[in-house]
Amino acid sequence: MKKETKEKIEQLQNLEQNINNLIAQKQQFQSSSLEVENALSQIDDTKQIFRIIGNIMVASNKQLVNKELQEKKELLDLRLKTMDKQEEKLRSQAEEIQKEVLKEMK
């Protein structure tokens, strides 16, 4: 096997590892996004809001907490879109390298 082919296979393995790492991060962000969505839906049904700070629970302003959660949700959604684009780009690169490797191996 040619040295170039071995390097491409190594590069492909690195890309696949990066894709797997990105997917794991994306799952964490999706989980956080779901938690924020659940919190937002609970706020609508509640008269009084409490926030946990350290080991204590403190009453908070409903509008302020709602605004902070909305901002957090927007940030998470933006980050998820960015991760989707990164994943798509990495997959495209991996596909190209895979085609090159298969072509060289024939």
N, C-alpha and C positions, 0 to 999 in steps of 0.2 A: 504494500500500500504506500502511496506517495506521502511525502511529508506534508504537503499542502492539504491533502485529504484528511490526514490525522488532525491537523490544526483546525480544519473546518468542523470535524466531528467534535472536537473539544469545545469549539465556539458554540456549536449547537447544544451541547450539554449545558454549557453556562447559561445560554438563553433559556433553556427549559427550566433550569434552577431559578432564574430570575422570574420567570412566569409563575412558577409555583409559589415563590415568596410573595409576589404581587397578589396572587389569588388569596393567600392567607391574610394579608393586610386588608384586602378588599372585604373579606368576610367579617373581619373585626369592625370595619367601618359600617358595614350593612347592619351588624348587630347593634352598634351604637345608634344608628339611624332609627331602627325599630324601637329602641328604648325611648328615644326622644319623641317619636310619634305616639307611643303609648302614654308618655307623660303629658303630652299636649292634649290628648283625648281625655285624660283624667282631670285636667285642669278645668275643662269646660263644665264638668259635672260637680265641681267642688266649690264650696263657698269660701273656705279658708285654706291657704296654702302654707305648707311648712317645708323648710329646707334643712337638710342635715349638714351641719358644719362641724367637722371633727367628730366628736362624740356626743354632740348635743343637737337637738332639733329646735329650730327657731322659726317663728311665724314670719312669712314674707309677703310682699306685695304681689298680688295675683297678676297684674298687668306687667310688672317688671319681670317676673319669672316666665310668663308667657312670651314676652319679647326676647328674652335671653335664649329660651328654648327654640323659638323660631329662627333666630340667628344661627344657633348651633346646627339646626337641621339644614339650613341653607348651606352652611360651610361643609357639612358632611356630604350633602348631595353634590356639591361642586367637586369635592375631593374624589367622590366615587366616579363622577364623569371623567375626571382626569385619569384615574386609574384604569377605566375602561379603554380610554385612548392609548394609554401606555401598553396595556395588555394586547390590544389589537396590533400595535406597532411591533411589539416583541414577537407575536405569533407570525406576523408577516415576514419578519427577518428570519425567523426559524424555518419557515416554510421555504424561503428562497435558498437558504443554506442547505436544507435537506434535499432540495431538487438538485443542487450543484453536486452534493456528495453522491447521490444516487447516479447521476450522469457520469461522474468520474469512476464509479465502481463498475460500470458496465463495460 
